[in-house]
Amino acid sequence: MSGLRAAVWGASGGIGQALVDALVSSGEYASIHAGSRAPAPRRSPIVRPFAFDLLDEESIAASARAISHEGAVDLVIVATGMLHTGRHRPEKQFAALGTEAMMAAFRVNAIGPALIAKHMVGAFPRDRRSVFAALSARVGSIGDNRLGGWHSYRASKAALNMIIANLAIELARTHPQAIAVGLHPGTVDTALSLPFRKSIPPGSLFSPATSARHLLSVVAGLEERDSGAVWAWDGQRIVP
């Protein structure tokens, strides 16, 4: 086992939990910090559960300080995200837009990951490779948008993609070996996709474990020139 350290923010979700398990199984990490709203059960001796509130910057900052206090972090994955809630559904028409729903989408899908980056990149090593990756979505691509709809979700993921692009530019100045990317996990068998299963073609729904394996394979193959882009689970770059 090497001395690599990772932090997964959003480790209680389907994909986040699968990512933690896959990182443990890889044997490449000495410690994995796994963050969720409430500390999750410790699934392995190398997993360090922690609690944070994605909507509270001080909570994010406090968790980041605790993680950074233990040493440099080689991999940060933000596995948080929101498509729908009990109160909000993806909008099919502009007539359905509402301030509360749009604000909720942006706070979870764009602002939260940006604040995690703000407080975590200081823990990246300056003398070796490191990766910041946030779960994005193909529907956040402006150039690939042919169907419209899902206005708040699309816009918040497009905002996340711009945040990642900006982060990559800044990291190149301070941490030349650091990489910042968005990751599209595909359609995964989680609560996020549950209301839309009828429209998913057969064979196109991944288990969380399968998606996690794909995503970590993409992360492993990233080079410095790949920083700032959004990459799909199959290693294909998604158009901005």
N, C-alpha and C positions, 0 to 999 in steps of 0.2 A: 504494500500500500504506500502510495506517495503521500506527500504532505499537503496536497491540494485542499482548498476549503471552498465550500459553496453555500449560497443562501437562496432558498426558494421562498418567495413571498406569495402567499395564496396556496399553502400546502394542504389545506383541508378540502379543496375542490377535487374533482375527479382527475383532471390532468395534473394539477399540482402534486397530489398525493402519489400519482404514478411516476412523476418525475423524481420525487424523493426516493421512491423505491428503486428506480432504475439507477440513480446515482449511487445508492448504497451497493447495489448488485455489481456495479462496474468495478469496484475495488480500487478506484483511483483516488478516492477522497478520504482524508483523515477526519473531517468533520463536515456535517451538513446542517445548517441552520434552517429550520422549517417553521415558517410563520403563518399564523392563522388568527382568526378573531379571538379564539381561546386556545391555550396551549394544548396541542394534540398529544395523544399517548405516544410515548417514546418507542418508535418502531425498530430501533437498532441502537446499539451502544454509541455509534458515531453520529446519531441524529440529535440535534439540540433544538427542541421545540421552543418557540417564543410566541407571544401574543402581540398583535398590533391592530390599530384601527386605521384602515385605509383613508378614512375621511378626516383624520386628525394628524396634522403634520408633526406635532410634538411627539405623538405616539410613534410615528415612523422614525423620527430623529432619535428618540431614546433607544429604540430597537437597533437602529444602525450603529449607534455609539457602542452598545453592548457587543454587537458582532465584531465591530472594528477593533475593540479593545483586545480581542483574542489574537489579532494578527491580520495579515493581508488576506483578501478574498479573491479567489481566481474566477469564480463564476457566480453571477447574480441572475436569477430568473424571476421575472414577475409573471405569475400565473393567475392574476386576478382578472376579472372582467364581468360585464353585465350586458345582457341582451334584453332581458325582460324581468319584471318582478311581479308580485301579486297585484300591484297597482298600475304598472306600466307595460304596455305591449309595443312591439315594433310598429311604427306608423307606416301604413300603406299609402297614405295621401297627406299632402301638406295641411289639409283641413284638420288632421288629427294631432298636429304639433302642439305641444304645450311646454311652457317654461319649466315646470317642475321636472318633467320627464327628461327634457334636454339637459338640464343642469345635472340631474342624477347620472346620466350617461357620461357626460364629460368629466364629472368628478371621479367616477370609478375607472373609466377606460383611458383617460388622458392625464388628468391632474394627479391622481394617485401614483401611477407609474413614474411620472416626471419627478415627483417629490421623493420617491424611493431612489431614483437615480441621483438626485441632488445630494442625498445624504449617504449614499453608498459608494460613489465613485472615488471618494477620498481613500477608501480602503483597498483600491486596486493597486497591485504592485507596479512599480515603474521599471523593473528590470526583467519582466517576463510577460507572456501573453495572459490576457484576462478578457472575459466576455460579459457584457450586459445584454440580456435578451428579454424582451417583453412579448407576451402573447398578443398578436395582432389578428387581422382577418383579411381575407382576400377582398371582402366587400369594402374595406377601407381604401382600396385603390381607386383613384379618380379616373385614371385612364382605362381601367377595366370595367367601369360601371356602365352596364347596358340595360339594367332592369329598373333602376331607381328604387324608391321605397326604403324602408328601414332608416329613415332620415337621421335620427339622433345617433343610432349605432354606427352607421356609415361615417358620419361626420366626426364622431368622437374617435373612431379608429384612424381616420385620416389625420386627425390632430396628433394622435399618438405617433403615427409614422413620421410626421414632421418633427416632433420632439426627438425621436430617435436619430433622424438625420442631423439635427442640430447638435445633439449630444456627441455623435461621431466626429463632427468637425472639431468640437472643443477638446475631446479626448485625444485627438491626433496631436494636439499642441502640448498636452501635459503628460499623456501616457501613450507613447508612440506604438506600443504593442497591444493596446486595448482595442476591443471590437465592440460596437453597439449595433444590435440588429432587432428587427421585429421578426416574429415567427408565426406563421399560419399553420395551426395544428391539423387542418382538415376538419371534417365533420366528425365529432367525437360523441360517444355514447355517454353524455352527461346531462345534468338537469338543464343546462343552457339549450341543448338541442331538442329536448323532449317534446315541446309542443309542435315541432316541425318535422317529425319523423315520416309522416305520410308522403312528403314531397322529396324524400331522400332516395335516390336510385339504389337498387339492391347492390350490396357489396361496397357501398361508399361510406358506410358508417364504421369508424374505427373504435376499438376499445381504448380506454385511457392508456393501458399499458402499451398497446401498439403505437399510439400517437407519441407517447413519451420516448419510445425507442427511436422512432423516426426523427423527432426533434433533436435528441441528443446526438444522433448521427450527423445531422446538419451542423450542429454547434461544433462538433469535433473537426469538421472539414473546413470551417471558416478560416479565411486569411484576412490580413489587414485591409486588403483592397475591397473586401466584402462589407466593410463597416458602413453603416448608414442606410442599408437597404432592408427590405422585408423579404424573407425567404419562406417558401412553402415547405411543407413536411417532406416533399420529394426532392428537395434541393434546388428547385427552380426559383429564380428570382421573380418576384411579383412587380409588375410595372407600377410606377408611382401614381 
